Structure formats: C-alpha cells, structure tokens
Amino acid sequence: MQRKTFLATAVLTVALCGQASAQEKMEPTKFVGIWETQGNLDGLREVWDIKIVGNQWKVIMAYYKGNIAVGQAVGLQPLYADGKLFFIRKYLVKPNKGWHDLGKITAEIRKDGKLHYQHQHQGGSSSHTMALLGGAVIPPEVVEAALQPFAGKWESEADGLKEVWDIKVAKGNVTLEMTYFDKDKEVGSATGTSPILLNGELKIAHKYTKKPKDDIKDGVGVLKFAIDKLTYTFQAKGATNPSNRILAKVGGTTPTPTPAVVSEADAKPFVGSWESVVDTLKEVVDIQFQNNQMTLRHSYFNGDKLVGSALGENPAVTNGELKYTFKLLQKPVPSWNDTPAAATVKVANDKLFLTAPNGLRFLAKATTTVGNPPPPANEPDLKALAGIWEGDIDGHKEIWMISQVGGFWSVKGYFVKNGEKVGAFLGKNAAVVNGKLQFVQDFAPQPFGTFWNNGSTVTVAPDGAGISYTWMANGATGTRKLLQYR
C-alpha cells in the first residue's frame, strides 16, 4: 500500500507532464491491454488499445462496422489519478458524423474486472462498459494445473537475509507473498503482483510492502520450475544486471498436493485423438494425460475449417468409465444447448463409445490430430512454435506471441509502424490440425488504412530457424515467414 504523501507526489508529476511515473506504474498497469465495448454503440464495435510506452500513456481507439474499420481516435493529455484514467478523445476519422469530438473520458476498472467509462461532451454524457480481450480462451482449471508446480512454501537467501515465499494457487489465480528474516527476526515483506504465465515461466512485479533494508529496490522477476526447485531471476529498478537465486521447498511446511482424480493407469485406455461425425460435422476428441492431469477437448470441422470446440471439465474414471462435464466454448451448430452437461465415455474394443448432450456415437482413432500429441517421425515437433516471432507486412512490423498451457494453444500479436503499436490480433480456436497449428485471426484493432481480411484461417508450421504461416480468406491466400524476435 502506498503512503498518501507519496501518491500525491506521483499524481502531481503525471498532471504536469502527462507521464506515468516509475513509482506508480505498477498499479495503473491494470488498464493496459485491449478492451472491447459490450453492448450496442450505434451499431458499431469499439476497441481500445491502452499501453504505457517508456513513461508515456498511449490510448488508441478503433471502430468497426462488422469487420470493416470505419473510424479511429486517440487519447490526448492522458492522466492517471486516484485509480482512474482521464483523457480527451480526438477523432482522426469519425465513425459517425453526429458524434461529438474532443469529449472528456473518465475510465475506471471496477470489481467486476471490466472497464467502465463516462463520456462527457457538448451534447451531454453517456456511460459504457468494456471487457478485456486476452487472447485464446484457456480454461481456469488448465491454467491452475500449469501453475500448480509453483505452489507451496519456498526459501532462499537474498541480500544476506533469509527469504521465504508463500505461493498459493486457487481457481486459476496465483498469489505470492515474501517474508524476510535476519536470523529469526522478521524484518521485511513483499508481494508478487501482475503475475503472467508464459511458456512455463511465471513473471511478476516484485514489490516490497516493508523494505528489509533501506537500499533495496522494487523490480521485476521470473520464476522457473526445475524438478524440485524454483529458479528466480530478479531485475531491480536501475540495476544494470539481474541477480539469480534458487528457491528450495521448506521442509514439512509445503501443503500436500491434491491427488489426481484420474491415475495414469486409468487414463491410458482413453488417451489419444478420436473422431466421429455429428450433425454432418467431423468431431475430433483429444484426450491427454500430462503432469498428473487429464485434459479433454472436442473440436468440430466443416471440411478442413474449424467451426467449434468444447472442453471436458472435471474428468473422473470409475470402474473403467470416463465421466466429465461437456462445456461448449464455441457452438458449431446454433441449435446445440450451451448449458454444461454430463458426458460419459466407455471403451468398446478398439473404439470409444460416447454419450454426450448432442447424442450417442462411437469414436475411432483419429486421422486428424488436435492438441499436442507426440508428432509422427515425418512431422515437425510443434513445440518449436512457442515463442515470440517477428516479420514485415505492408510497411508494418508484425510480432506474434505463441504459447501453450496444458495442451491448449494461445496465439496473439500486434503491429508496429514508425515505432508505434497501431493494431493487434487474437488467434481464436487455436488447435493442431493435420500436424500444423491452425486458428482464426481476429483483429482487435486492425491497423488503420489496411485492407487485410479479418476472420482469415491461418495455418502455422516450423520453418528452419523461424516459422511460416499461410492465411486463407474469401478464396485468397498468401504465405509469409517470421523469425525469432530480437
């Protein structure tokens, strides 16, 4: 918690020069991201891209009618104060001629996790709500399974002091608390804020709530799990080089992990990719068992196009029968009921027999693979796709971030022109199809002035030292290559 006198100084700095000071930067980062208006805005879709570049706030707004960009605006004189973000909206291109320009925006993030903003203009005022767009939908229980190796109590030595970490994981969320001891006397504490899980690494902002030594500074850190230990790389503010240390489990104080609901032996008959036909669509059911966790995903295809998906939640095996909750992520058929419901799978010789809300059917070993099974000898290992990649497209630099959590892929990226971020995209329904990663590209927002097809089906594969992707939309297609981001 910051002291009031300190916060007042920080706010004054922002008010005078339009900057986000280093001292208050971590708290305002809750605004950073891509937000989309919920509800009707004169029939248009509104997307905000909020970021902090150096110590400057940047707010870019785009407006869409369907998938066509029809307007763009920027936030002038941005100011963060008392938990709110203030700026003046200046239209570069008006999406609606009747809309008022140079209106005052007051935005805040409430307990529901959404951004609520009020627009004051010459004609009056209006209020709107926005939701954060965060890339591919990864179920909380899958995220929790990926975070579980970090959970527990750990200890190390830092700056000549004993450092004890208490990391708790619940419902896909993680909390990190650090306590510092000089011999047996508690002398300080810290928290890990803004946690981000990417490619098996947990990145945090390391913020002291009580400094154990006067010269110790806040910073950022990266935790990695290594068998029975954690490695921690910490970069203090203003430091030239990071420091490294190893965290070991605290003897006898680590909570006992909850046993897996499904054992490896029970899971074995079901593991693999299976396929059937339902409502004229090809259905592929991918069942995996990794890190003591069972994951299930249903994918639906119309030809080679991915049109829907579902998740199998809370799997359990009893007397050789697999039971789980069938939950649609995207409806492949409009008439399907999207209320989560029970599903059952039984082994039937070399097939599986599925009883699901959308009918009864046999599943045979699939010829199309979804998820991340071991690649055949003649196909590349798609683990090589995980990383950050860059390339050039129509005068823009494109940067992609690809990661995988518990068998589920996440793809997102952004576009830079003249040193400024001018657009972004999300990869929807990301899955492995015929040995390649496939997703639907959804711009949020699309770089202004470009005429790229939104909703393209994109296929990605390793390509030498980089990756290559092929997009297809409305009968058109093209291929590009990306290299490792530097």
Secondary structure, 3 states (H helix, E strand, C coil): CCCHHHHHHHHHHHHHHCECCCCCCCCHHHHCEEEEEECCECCEEEEEEEEEECCEEEEEEEEEECCEEEEEEEEEEEEEECCEEEEEEEEEECCCCCCCCCEEEEEEECCCCCEEEEEEECCEEEEEEEEEECCCCCCHHHHHHHHHHHCEEEEEEECCEEEEEEEEEECCEEEEEEEEEECCEEEEEEEEEEEEEECCEEEEEEEEEECCCCCCCCEEEEEEEECCEEEEEEEECCCCCCEEEEEEECCCCCCCCCCCCCCHHHHHHHCEEEEEEECCEEEEEEEEEECCEEEEEEEEEECCEEEEEEEEEEEEEECCEEEEEEEEEECCCCCCCCCCEEEEEEEECCEEEEEECCEEEEEEECCCCCCCCCCCCCCCCHHHHCEEEEEEECCEEEEEEEEEECCEEEEEEEEEECCEEEEEEEEEEEEEECCEEEEEEEECCCCCCCCCCCCCEEEEEEECCEEEEEEEECCEEEEEEEEECC
